Amino acid sequence: FLVPPAAYLCDGANVADLTAVEWSAGNACDIPAAALQRALPNAQRISIVGTHWPTDDESSATALSLFRDLRNLRRLELCSAFRGYIHPTTIPTSFWNGLAAASNLEALDVNHCPTLPGLGTLDPGNFRSLRSVRLEFFEPPVMLADPGTFGFLAGLPALATFSVTLKCHASVAAAMQKFFVAGGQAAERLTELVLHGWLLDEPTIARMLRTTTSLRTLRVSVAANAAPDGGFLDAAPAMLHTLIVTGGDALLDGALLSNVARLSHLRHLGLKTFGRAPHAATVLGVLTWSCPNMRTVQLPADAGAPGVNEVSVAGSDGQPVWWDLVGGT
């Protein structure tokens, strides 16, 4: 059911039969308090974009949550929702109570919703199917400054993919205190980790990576004015096969490339710098011999073209794969 009218969500006789809800109301519309109190036991996907928390008298008198009885929910997506641009408001901690019964939830995607409360009111043991969590923000959020959020994440029994933005000291401290800890089972189970945030220096990233012993894919952003040498990669699991590093004026200096070359099982590499780029021949020449399983390399557009047959990377069959960046092969 695409973009259900507010009146239908509030009073519709068969709302409980909905299998999907997509609400994209725009920044001028509040989601009605009466709609939030409806049970959606058959909804498998809920997507809410650009709406506001209700501001009527009913919302202030009721411990509102994001709907009720979400027992069959598989995916929840919240994007630029409940931000309070027009009516600044505090979202109650009861917001997440509707997920208490969402034992089938597989993916939680929260993007740019800085006013939402932390996840600490939920019992992670109820979410045995939750494998993917994405918490990304353009500004420091309430949710990630709450250690309870990372305590919840640390208790998830099936978490495999985690993407997070850490843009304030409180968020970094909470993550290090509750999630990225030695022996932390959720961190150890991660196979994919995405880290954003200008406060993430290389020692902090290294401390995080030491707890992620099963990691296969790492995507990390560094500050635009940083000059990382890739020392944090010493802490990366030996079996890492995908690495994407973004940012840094001197991101692709020789020191970083040397540290990348230590990851002998690497298959896919992306280096995206805001400053100058290295010559493609330099990068590929090093990786040809150090990373024999390399399949793809993504470099900035101004990395230069080495010419046909100048650089090769061994393919999965052990035979050279010739790089022709002029011809696009």
TORMINU-488252 format. One record per residue (C-alpha): x, y, z; residue in three letters; chain; residue number from 1. Coordinates in pm, whole numbers. Layout:
<sites>
<site px="X" py="Y" pz="Z" residu="ala" chaine="A" num="NUM"/>
...
</sites>
This chain:
<sites>
<site px="0" py="0" pz="0" residu="phe" chaine="A" num="1"/>
<site px="189" py="306" pz="-125" residu="leu" chaine="A" num="2"/>
<site px="175" py="629" pz="78" residu="val" chaine="A" num="3"/>
<site px="-140" py="562" pz="280" residu="pro" chaine="A" num="4"/>
<site px="-353" py="869" pz="361" residu="pro" chaine="A" num="5"/>
<site px="-342" py="980" pz="722" residu="ala" chaine="A" num="6"/>
<site px="-716" py="923" pz="759" residu="ala" chaine="A" num="7"/>
<site px="-683" py="564" pz="643" residu="tyr" chaine="A" num="8"/>
<site px="-400" py="482" pz="882" residu="leu" chaine="A" num="9"/>
<site px="-595" py="636" pz="1167" residu="cys" chaine="A" num="10"/>
<site px="-939" py="486" pz="1100" residu="asp" chaine="A" num="11"/>
<site px="-917" py="228" pz="823" residu="gly" chaine="A" num="12"/>
<site px="-1096" py="-95" pz="906" residu="ala" chaine="A" num="13"/>
<site px="-836" py="-323" pz="750" residu="asn" chaine="A" num="14"/>
<site px="-514" py="-142" pz="843" residu="val" chaine="A" num="15"/>
<site px="-405" py="-455" pz="1027" residu="ala" chaine="A" num="16"/>
<site px="-396" py="-639" pz="692" residu="asp" chaine="A" num="17"/>
<site px="-127" py="-413" pz="542" residu="leu" chaine="A" num="18"/>
<site px="193" py="-593" pz="443" residu="thr" chaine="A" num="19"/>
<site px="389" py="-275" pz="362" residu="ala" chaine="A" num="20"/>
<site px="369" py="91" pz="460" residu="val" chaine="A" num="21"/>
<site px="555" py="366" pz="274" residu="glu" chaine="A" num="22"/>
<site px="500" py="712" pz="420" residu="trp" chaine="A" num="23"/>
<site px="665" py="1001" pz="237" residu="ser" chaine="A" num="24"/>
<site px="472" py="1303" pz="352" residu="ala" chaine="A" num="25"/>
<site px="725" py="1584" pz="311" residu="gly" chaine="A" num="26"/>
<site px="868" py="1815" pz="572" residu="asn" chaine="A" num="27"/>
<site px="542" py="2000" pz="640" residu="ala" chaine="A" num="28"/>
<site px="337" py="1705" pz="761" residu="cys" chaine="A" num="29"/>
<site px="310" py="1543" pz="1103" residu="asp" chaine="A" num="30"/>
<site px="223" py="1177" pz="1127" residu="ile" chaine="A" num="31"/>
<site px="-101" py="1160" pz="1332" residu="pro" chaine="A" num="32"/>
<site px="-83" py="1025" pz="1686" residu="ala" chaine="A" num="33"/>
<site px="-384" py="804" pz="1612" residu="ala" chaine="A" num="34"/>
<site px="-194" py="641" pz="1325" residu="ala" chaine="A" num="35"/>
<site px="104" py="561" pz="1548" residu="leu" chaine="A" num="36"/>
<site px="-122" py="372" pz="1787" residu="gln" chaine="A" num="37"/>
<site px="-245" py="128" pz="1522" residu="arg" chaine="A" num="38"/>
<site px="-136" py="-235" pz="1529" residu="ala" chaine="A" num="39"/>
<site px="30" py="-360" pz="1209" residu="leu" chaine="A" num="40"/>
<site px="73" py="-733" pz="1271" residu="pro" chaine="A" num="41"/>
<site px="110" py="-823" pz="902" residu="asn" chaine="A" num="42"/>
<site px="344" py="-543" pz="793" residu="ala" chaine="A" num="43"/>
<site px="673" py="-679" pz="663" residu="gln" chaine="A" num="44"/>
<site px="825" py="-350" pz="553" residu="arg" chaine="A" num="45"/>
<site px="781" py="3" pz="687" residu="ile" chaine="A" num="46"/>
<site px="947" py="304" pz="525" residu="ser" chaine="A" num="47"/>
<site px="898" py="656" pz="664" residu="ile" chaine="A" num="48"/>
<site px="1056" py="958" pz="497" residu="val" chaine="A" num="49"/>
<site px="1041" py="1325" pz="592" residu="gly" chaine="A" num="50"/>
<site px="755" py="1339" pz="842" residu="thr" chaine="A" num="51"/>
<site px="736" py="1499" pz="1187" residu="his" chaine="A" num="52"/>
<site px="641" py="1368" pz="1527" residu="trp" chaine="A" num="53"/>
<site px="279" py="1460" pz="1615" residu="pro" chaine="A" num="54"/>
<site px="236" py="1780" pz="1811" residu="thr" chaine="A" num="55"/>
<site px="-130" py="1755" pz="1912" residu="asp" chaine="A" num="56"/>
<site px="-248" py="1721" pz="2273" residu="asp" chaine="A" num="57"/>
<site px="-300" py="1348" pz="2233" residu="glu" chaine="A" num="58"/>
<site px="69" py="1286" pz="2169" residu="ser" chaine="A" num="59"/>
<site px="171" py="1464" pz="2488" residu="ser" chaine="A" num="60"/>
<site px="-68" py="1258" pz="2697" residu="ala" chaine="A" num="61"/>
<site px="17" py="919" pz="2551" residu="thr" chaine="A" num="62"/>
<site px="340" py="717" pz="2558" residu="ala" chaine="A" num="63"/>
<site px="350" py="692" pz="2182" residu="leu" chaine="A" num="64"/>
<site px="554" py="438" pz="1991" residu="ser" chaine="A" num="65"/>
<site px="621" py="373" pz="1625" residu="leu" chaine="A" num="66"/>
<site px="304" py="168" pz="1570" residu="phe" chaine="A" num="67"/>
<site px="221" py="-148" pz="1765" residu="arg" chaine="A" num="68"/>
<site px="238" py="-525" pz="1725" residu="asp" chaine="A" num="69"/>
<site px="498" py="-544" pz="1447" residu="leu" chaine="A" num="70"/>
<site px="538" py="-920" pz="1483" residu="arg" chaine="A" num="71"/>
<site px="602" py="-985" pz="1111" residu="asn" chaine="A" num="72"/>
<site px="817" py="-682" pz="1035" residu="leu" chaine="A" num="73"/>
<site px="1128" py="-767" pz="831" residu="arg" chaine="A" num="74"/>
<site px="1263" py="-426" pz="738" residu="arg" chaine="A" num="75"/>
<site px="1230" py="-80" pz="897" residu="leu" chaine="A" num="76"/>
<site px="1360" py="227" pz="712" residu="glu" chaine="A" num="77"/>
<site px="1352" py="577" pz="862" residu="leu" chaine="A" num="78"/>
<site px="1496" py="866" pz="659" residu="cys" chaine="A" num="79"/>
<site px="1497" py="1233" pz="765" residu="ser" chaine="A" num="80"/>
<site px="1199" py="1154" pz="985" residu="ala" chaine="A" num="81"/>
<site px="1078" py="1311" pz="1311" residu="phe" chaine="A" num="82"/>
<site px="1340" py="1585" pz="1293" residu="arg" chaine="A" num="83"/>
<site px="1127" py="1866" pz="1437" residu="gly" chaine="A" num="84"/>
<site px="1228" py="2147" pz="1201" residu="tyr" chaine="A" num="85"/>
<site px="888" py="2312" pz="1233" residu="ile" chaine="A" num="86"/>
<site px="791" py="2195" pz="1582" residu="his" chaine="A" num="87"/>
<site px="1108" py="2118" pz="1780" residu="pro" chaine="A" num="88"/>
<site px="1020" py="1830" pz="2007" residu="thr" chaine="A" num="89"/>
<site px="1165" py="1554" pz="2218" residu="thr" chaine="A" num="90"/>
<site px="1080" py="1208" pz="2094" residu="ile" chaine="A" num="91"/>
<site px="978" py="992" pz="2394" residu="pro" chaine="A" num="92"/>
<site px="1184" py="687" pz="2488" residu="thr" chaine="A" num="93"/>
<site px="869" py="485" pz="2420" residu="ser" chaine="A" num="94"/>
<site px="929" py="544" pz="2047" residu="phe" chaine="A" num="95"/>
<site px="1085" py="200" pz="1998" residu="trp" chaine="A" num="96"/>
<site px="827" py="7" pz="2204" residu="asn" chaine="A" num="97"/>
<site px="645" py="-96" pz="1889" residu="gly" chaine="A" num="98"/>
<site px="946" py="-308" pz="1795" residu="leu" chaine="A" num="99"/>
<site px="926" py="-513" pz="2113" residu="ala" chaine="A" num="100"/>
<site px="736" py="-785" pz="1926" residu="ala" chaine="A" num="101"/>
<site px="935" py="-754" pz="1602" residu="ala" chaine="A" num="102"/>
<site px="1123" py="-1080" pz="1649" residu="ser" chaine="A" num="103"/>
<site px="1142" py="-1132" pz="1270" residu="asn" chaine="A" num="104"/>
<site px="1316" py="-801" pz="1200" residu="leu" chaine="A" num="105"/>
<site px="1610" py="-852" pz="962" residu="glu" chaine="A" num="106"/>
<site px="1721" py="-498" pz="875" residu="ala" chaine="A" num="107"/>
<site px="1709" py="-165" pz="1059" residu="leu" chaine="A" num="108"/>
<site px="1802" py="143" pz="854" residu="asp" chaine="A" num="109"/>
<site px="1802" py="483" pz="1026" residu="val" chaine="A" num="110"/>
<site px="1931" py="767" pz="809" residu="asn" chaine="A" num="111"/>
<site px="1948" py="1129" pz="924" residu="his" chaine="A" num="112"/>
<site px="1699" py="1111" pz="1212" residu="cys" chaine="A" num="113"/>
<site px="1899" py="1291" pz="1484" residu="pro" chaine="A" num="114"/>
<site px="1615" py="1333" pz="1737" residu="thr" chaine="A" num="115"/>
<site px="1533" py="964" pz="1782" residu="leu" chaine="A" num="116"/>
<site px="1606" py="818" pz="2127" residu="pro" chaine="A" num="117"/>
<site px="1852" py="538" pz="2197" residu="gly" chaine="A" num="118"/>
<site px="1775" py="172" pz="2144" residu="leu" chaine="A" num="119"/>
<site px="1853" py="71" pz="2501" residu="gly" chaine="A" num="120"/>
<site px="1488" py="12" pz="2590" residu="thr" chaine="A" num="121"/>
<site px="1479" py="-294" pz="2362" residu="leu" chaine="A" num="122"/>
<site px="1586" py="-646" pz="2454" residu="asp" chaine="A" num="123"/>
<site px="1841" py="-762" pz="2194" residu="pro" chaine="A" num="124"/>
<site px="1757" py="-1124" pz="2267" residu="gly" chaine="A" num="125"/>
<site px="1419" py="-1071" pz="2099" residu="asn" chaine="A" num="126"/>
<site px="1586" py="-992" pz="1765" residu="phe" chaine="A" num="127"/>
<site px="1739" py="-1321" pz="1660" residu="arg" chaine="A" num="128"/>
<site px="1706" py="-1242" pz="1287" residu="ser" chaine="A" num="129"/>
<site px="1842" py="-886" pz="1288" residu="leu" chaine="A" num="130"/>
<site px="2150" py="-913" pz="1066" residu="arg" chaine="A" num="131"/>
<site px="2187" py="-562" pz="923" residu="ser" chaine="A" num="132"/>
<site px="2188" py="-228" pz="1109" residu="val" chaine="A" num="133"/>
<site px="2260" py="107" pz="947" residu="arg" chaine="A" num="134"/>
<site px="2275" py="420" pz="1165" residu="leu" chaine="A" num="135"/>
<site px="2399" py="710" pz="955" residu="glu" chaine="A" num="136"/>
<site px="2363" py="1082" pz="1022" residu="phe" chaine="A" num="137"/>
<site px="2473" py="1421" pz="887" residu="phe" chaine="A" num="138"/>
<site px="2479" py="1570" pz="1237" residu="glu" chaine="A" num="139"/>
<site px="2542" py="1429" pz="1586" residu="pro" chaine="A" num="140"/>
<site px="2232" py="1229" pz="1687" residu="pro" chaine="A" num="141"/>
<site px="2077" py="1161" pz="2027" residu="val" chaine="A" num="142"/>
<site px="2066" py="789" pz="1954" residu="met" chaine="A" num="143"/>
<site px="2441" py="736" pz="1916" residu="leu" chaine="A" num="144"/>
<site px="2536" py="943" pz="2219" residu="ala" chaine="A" num="145"/>
<site px="2339" py="694" pz="2431" residu="asp" chaine="A" num="146"/>
<site px="2550" py="396" pz="2548" residu="pro" chaine="A" num="147"/>
<site px="2226" py="197" pz="2562" residu="gly" chaine="A" num="148"/>
<site px="2217" py="192" pz="2182" residu="thr" chaine="A" num="149"/>
<site px="2555" py="21" pz="2159" residu="phe" chaine="A" num="150"/>
<site px="2463" py="-208" pz="2447" residu="gly" chaine="A" num="151"/>
<site px="2161" py="-321" pz="2245" residu="phe" chaine="A" num="152"/>
<site px="2372" py="-374" pz="1934" residu="leu" chaine="A" num="153"/>
<site px="2632" py="-567" pz="2130" residu="ala" chaine="A" num="154"/>
<site px="2365" py="-811" pz="2244" residu="gly" chaine="A" num="155"/>
<site px="2226" py="-890" pz="1899" residu="leu" chaine="A" num="156"/>
<site px="2282" py="-1261" pz="1831" residu="pro" chaine="A" num="157"/>
<site px="2291" py="-1245" pz="1450" residu="ala" chaine="A" num="158"/>
<site px="2434" py="-903" pz="1358" residu="leu" chaine="A" num="159"/>
<site px="2658" py="-935" pz="1050" residu="ala" chaine="A" num="160"/>
<site px="2653" py="-592" pz="880" residu="thr" chaine="A" num="161"/>
<site px="2692" py="-267" pz="1073" residu="phe" chaine="A" num="162"/>
<site px="2716" py="86" pz="931" residu="ser" chaine="A" num="163"/>
<site px="2755" py="379" pz="1171" residu="val" chaine="A" num="164"/>
<site px="2839" py="750" pz="1175" residu="thr" chaine="A" num="165"/>
<site px="3045" py="866" pz="1473" residu="leu" chaine="A" num="166"/>
<site px="3063" py="1246" pz="1470" residu="lys" chaine="A" num="167"/>
<site px="3079" py="1339" pz="1837" residu="cys" chaine="A" num="168"/>
<site px="3304" py="1234" pz="2124" residu="his" chaine="A" num="169"/>
<site px="3009" py="1087" pz="2316" residu="ala" chaine="A" num="170"/>
<site px="2926" py="855" pz="2025" residu="ser" chaine="A" num="171"/>
<site px="3285" py="736" pz="1990" residu="val" chaine="A" num="172"/>
<site px="3310" py="677" pz="2366" residu="ala" chaine="A" num="173"/>
<site px="2980" py="486" pz="2376" residu="ala" chaine="A" num="174"/>
<site px="3081" py="268" pz="2082" residu="ala" chaine="A" num="175"/>
<site px="3419" py="185" pz="2238" residu="met" chaine="A" num="176"/>
<site px="3268" py="120" pz="2580" residu="gln" chaine="A" num="177"/>
<site px="2980" py="-104" pz="2478" residu="lys" chaine="A" num="178"/>
<site px="3034" py="-251" pz="2131" residu="phe" chaine="A" num="179"/>
<site px="3396" py="-255" pz="2016" residu="phe" chaine="A" num="180"/>
<site px="3527" py="-441" pz="2320" residu="val" chaine="A" num="181"/>
<site px="3761" py="-739" pz="2350" residu="ala" chaine="A" num="182"/>
<site px="3558" py="-1058" pz="2345" residu="gly" chaine="A" num="183"/>
<site px="3244" py="-879" pz="2228" residu="gly" chaine="A" num="184"/>
<site px="3049" py="-1143" pz="2040" residu="gln" chaine="A" num="185"/>
<site px="2855" py="-906" pz="1814" residu="ala" chaine="A" num="186"/>
<site px="3174" py="-731" pz="1701" residu="ala" chaine="A" num="187"/>
<site px="3346" py="-1064" pz="1647" residu="glu" chaine="A" num="188"/>
<site px="3060" py="-1186" pz="1426" residu="arg" chaine="A" num="189"/>
<site px="3061" py="-882" pz="1196" residu="leu" chaine="A" num="190"/>
<site px="3145" py="-960" pz="836" residu="thr" chaine="A" num="191"/>
<site px="3091" py="-605" pz="707" residu="glu" chaine="A" num="192"/>
<site px="3168" py="-276" pz="884" residu="leu" chaine="A" num="193"/>
<site px="3115" py="79" pz="755" residu="val" chaine="A" num="194"/>
<site px="3263" py="364" pz="961" residu="leu" chaine="A" num="195"/>
<site px="3197" py="735" pz="900" residu="his" chaine="A" num="196"/>
<site px="3304" py="1033" pz="1110" residu="gly" chaine="A" num="197"/>
<site px="3576" py="1296" pz="1123" residu="trp" chaine="A" num="198"/>
<site px="3665" py="1204" pz="1484" residu="leu" chaine="A" num="199"/>
<site px="3789" py="860" pz="1381" residu="leu" chaine="A" num="200"/>
<site px="4165" py="877" pz="1401" residu="asp" chaine="A" num="201"/>
<site px="4377" py="580" pz="1307" residu="glu" chaine="A" num="202"/>
<site px="4444" py="453" pz="1663" residu="pro" chaine="A" num="203"/>
<site px="4067" py="451" pz="1732" residu="thr" chaine="A" num="204"/>
<site px="3994" py="268" pz="1408" residu="ile" chaine="A" num="205"/>
<site px="4265" py="15" pz="1494" residu="ala" chaine="A" num="206"/>
<site px="4111" py="-49" pz="1837" residu="arg" chaine="A" num="207"/>
<site px="3777" py="-113" pz="1671" residu="met" chaine="A" num="208"/>
<site px="3922" py="-347" pz="1411" residu="leu" chaine="A" num="209"/>
<site px="4097" py="-561" pz="1672" residu="arg" chaine="A" num="210"/>
<site px="3753" py="-668" pz="1796" residu="thr" chaine="A" num="211"/>
<site px="3618" py="-760" pz="1449" residu="thr" chaine="A" num="212"/>
<site px="3797" py="-1088" pz="1389" residu="thr" chaine="A" num="213"/>
<site px="3554" py="-1219" pz="1124" residu="ser" chaine="A" num="214"/>
<site px="3545" py="-904" pz="911" residu="leu" chaine="A" num="215"/>
<site px="3551" py="-950" pz="533" residu="arg" chaine="A" num="216"/>
<site px="3443" py="-604" pz="413" residu="thr" chaine="A" num="217"/>
<site px="3561" py="-269" pz="555" residu="leu" chaine="A" num="218"/>
<site px="3452" py="74" pz="437" residu="arg" chaine="A" num="219"/>
<site px="3602" py="364" pz="629" residu="val" chaine="A" num="220"/>
<site px="3595" py="742" pz="585" residu="ser" chaine="A" num="221"/>
<site px="3862" py="972" pz="724" residu="val" chaine="A" num="222"/>
<site px="3867" py="1349" pz="762" residu="ala" chaine="A" num="223"/>
<site px="3930" py="1550" pz="445" residu="ala" chaine="A" num="224"/>
<site px="4240" py="1713" pz="596" residu="asn" chaine="A" num="225"/>
<site px="4383" py="1389" pz="736" residu="ala" chaine="A" num="226"/>
<site px="4693" py="1216" pz="605" residu="ala" chaine="A" num="227"/>
<site px="4648" py="854" pz="715" residu="pro" chaine="A" num="228"/>
<site px="4931" py="612" pz="655" residu="asp" chaine="A" num="229"/>
<site px="4711" py="305" pz="685" residu="gly" chaine="A" num="230"/>
<site px="4865" py="187" pz="1010" residu="gly" chaine="A" num="231"/>
<site px="4515" py="92" pz="1128" residu="phe" chaine="A" num="232"/>
<site px="4518" py="-188" pz="871" residu="leu" chaine="A" num="233"/>
<site px="4761" py="-381" pz="1090" residu="asp" chaine="A" num="234"/>
<site px="4459" py="-452" pz="1309" residu="ala" chaine="A" num="235"/>
<site px="4240" py="-567" pz="1021" residu="ala" chaine="A" num="236"/>
<site px="4160" py="-939" pz="1000" residu="pro" chaine="A" num="237"/>
<site px="4395" py="-1125" pz="771" residu="ala" chaine="A" num="238"/>
<site px="4107" py="-1258" pz="560" residu="met" chaine="A" num="239"/>
<site px="3972" py="-912" pz="470" residu="leu" chaine="A" num="240"/>
<site px="3873" py="-922" pz="102" residu="his" chaine="A" num="241"/>
<site px="3711" py="-580" pz="39" residu="thr" chaine="A" num="242"/>
<site px="3854" py="-244" pz="147" residu="leu" chaine="A" num="243"/>
<site px="3715" py="100" pz="62" residu="ile" chaine="A" num="244"/>
<site px="3892" py="406" pz="207" residu="val" chaine="A" num="245"/>
<site px="3751" py="755" pz="145" residu="thr" chaine="A" num="246"/>
<site px="3890" py="1100" pz="223" residu="gly" chaine="A" num="247"/>
<site px="4224" py="1248" pz="316" residu="gly" chaine="A" num="248"/>
<site px="4436" py="1503" pz="132" residu="asp" chaine="A" num="249"/>
<site px="4724" py="1256" pz="121" residu="ala" chaine="A" num="250"/>
<site px="4517" py="944" pz="127" residu="leu" chaine="A" num="251"/>
<site px="4711" py="759" pz="-137" residu="leu" chaine="A" num="252"/>
<site px="5067" py="821" pz="-26" residu="asp" chaine="A" num="253"/>
<site px="5318" py="537" pz="-37" residu="gly" chaine="A" num="254"/>
<site px="5281" py="451" pz="333" residu="ala" chaine="A" num="255"/>
<site px="4911" py="376" pz="295" residu="leu" chaine="A" num="256"/>
<site px="4970" py="173" pz="-17" residu="leu" chaine="A" num="257"/>
<site px="5236" py="-32" pz="162" residu="ser" chaine="A" num="258"/>
<site px="4994" py="-111" pz="442" residu="asn" chaine="A" num="259"/>
<site px="4722" py="-209" pz="195" residu="val" chaine="A" num="260"/>
<site px="4971" py="-443" pz="28" residu="ala" chaine="A" num="261"/>
<site px="4996" py="-645" pz="351" residu="arg" chaine="A" num="262"/>
<site px="4639" py="-768" pz="301" residu="leu" chaine="A" num="263"/>
<site px="4733" py="-1058" pz="79" residu="ser" chaine="A" num="264"/>
<site px="4376" py="-1193" pz="54" residu="his" chaine="A" num="265"/>
<site px="4233" py="-863" pz="-71" residu="leu" chaine="A" num="266"/>
<site px="4006" py="-895" pz="-375" residu="arg" chaine="A" num="267"/>
<site px="3845" py="-553" pz="-409" residu="his" chaine="A" num="268"/>
<site px="4004" py="-216" pz="-331" residu="leu" chaine="A" num="269"/>
<site px="3866" py="137" pz="-356" residu="gly" chaine="A" num="270"/>
<site px="4077" py="443" pz="-276" residu="leu" chaine="A" num="271"/>
<site px="3893" py="773" pz="-300" residu="lys" chaine="A" num="272"/>
<site px="4086" py="1086" pz="-212" residu="thr" chaine="A" num="273"/>
<site px="3981" py="1450" pz="-192" residu="phe" chaine="A" num="274"/>
<site px="4333" py="1560" pz="-282" residu="gly" chaine="A" num="275"/>
<site px="4584" py="1446" pz="-537" residu="arg" chaine="A" num="276"/>
<site px="4568" py="1095" pz="-673" residu="ala" chaine="A" num="277"/>
<site px="4855" py="857" pz="-741" residu="pro" chaine="A" num="278"/>
<site px="4939" py="722" pz="-1080" residu="his" chaine="A" num="279"/>
<site px="4740" py="407" pz="-1146" residu="ala" chaine="A" num="280"/>
<site px="5055" py="225" pz="-1255" residu="ala" chaine="A" num="281"/>
<site px="5208" py="280" pz="-912" residu="thr" chaine="A" num="282"/>
<site px="4911" py="136" pz="-729" residu="val" chaine="A" num="283"/>
<site px="4852" py="-157" pz="-958" residu="leu" chaine="A" num="284"/>
<site px="5220" py="-237" pz="-986" residu="gly" chaine="A" num="285"/>
<site px="5246" py="-288" pz="-609" residu="val" chaine="A" num="286"/>
<site px="4923" py="-485" pz="-583" residu="leu" chaine="A" num="287"/>
<site px="5010" py="-717" pz="-870" residu="thr" chaine="A" num="288"/>
<site px="5260" py="-904" pz="-658" residu="trp" chaine="A" num="289"/>
<site px="5134" py="-848" pz="-304" residu="ser" chaine="A" num="290"/>
<site px="4764" py="-927" pz="-357" residu="cys" chaine="A" num="291"/>
<site px="4742" py="-1218" pz="-603" residu="pro" chaine="A" num="292"/>
<site px="4363" py="-1254" pz="-555" residu="asn" chaine="A" num="293"/>
<site px="4288" py="-893" pz="-650" residu="met" chaine="A" num="294"/>
<site px="3990" py="-866" pz="-885" residu="arg" chaine="A" num="295"/>
<site px="3893" py="-496" pz="-893" residu="thr" chaine="A" num="296"/>
<site px="4067" py="-169" pz="-810" residu="val" chaine="A" num="297"/>
<site px="3882" py="163" pz="-801" residu="gln" chaine="A" num="298"/>
<site px="4089" py="482" pz="-815" residu="leu" chaine="A" num="299"/>
<site px="4001" py="852" pz="-857" residu="pro" chaine="A" num="300"/>
<site px="3930" py="965" pz="-1212" residu="ala" chaine="A" num="301"/>
<site px="4253" py="1167" pz="-1226" residu="asp" chaine="A" num="302"/>
<site px="4475" py="874" pz="-1130" residu="ala" chaine="A" num="303"/>
<site px="4627" py="863" pz="-1476" residu="gly" chaine="A" num="304"/>
<site px="4626" py="587" pz="-1735" residu="ala" chaine="A" num="305"/>
<site px="4924" py="354" pz="-1742" residu="pro" chaine="A" num="306"/>
<site px="4866" py="240" pz="-2099" residu="gly" chaine="A" num="307"/>
<site px="4787" py="-97" pz="-2245" residu="val" chaine="A" num="308"/>
<site px="4962" py="-394" pz="-2082" residu="asn" chaine="A" num="309"/>
<site px="5175" py="-176" pz="-1853" residu="glu" chaine="A" num="310"/>
<site px="5036" py="-324" pz="-1530" residu="val" chaine="A" num="311"/>
<site px="4883" py="-663" pz="-1459" residu="ser" chaine="A" num="312"/>
<site px="4700" py="-820" pz="-1166" residu="val" chaine="A" num="313"/>
<site px="4673" py="-1196" pz="-1128" residu="ala" chaine="A" num="314"/>
<site px="4323" py="-1333" pz="-1176" residu="gly" chaine="A" num="315"/>
<site px="4151" py="-1611" pz="-988" residu="ser" chaine="A" num="316"/>
<site px="4313" py="-1867" pz="-1219" residu="asp" chaine="A" num="317"/>
<site px="4659" py="-1732" pz="-1147" residu="gly" chaine="A" num="318"/>
<site px="4699" py="-1588" pz="-1498" residu="gln" chaine="A" num="319"/>
<site px="4775" py="-1216" pz="-1546" residu="pro" chaine="A" num="320"/>
<site px="4481" py="-983" pz="-1604" residu="val" chaine="A" num="321"/>
<site px="4605" py="-691" pz="-1810" residu="trp" chaine="A" num="322"/>
<site px="4481" py="-346" pz="-1715" residu="trp" chaine="A" num="323"/>
<site px="4401" py="-105" pz="-1995" residu="asp" chaine="A" num="324"/>
<site px="4263" py="208" pz="-1826" residu="leu" chaine="A" num="325"/>
<site px="4253" py="389" pz="-2159" residu="val" chaine="A" num="326"/>
<site px="4021" py="134" pz="-2313" residu="gly" chaine="A" num="327"/>
<site px="3832" py="75" pz="-1990" residu="gly" chaine="A" num="328"/>
<site px="3928" py="-289" pz="-1941" residu="thr" chaine="A" num="329"/>
</sites>
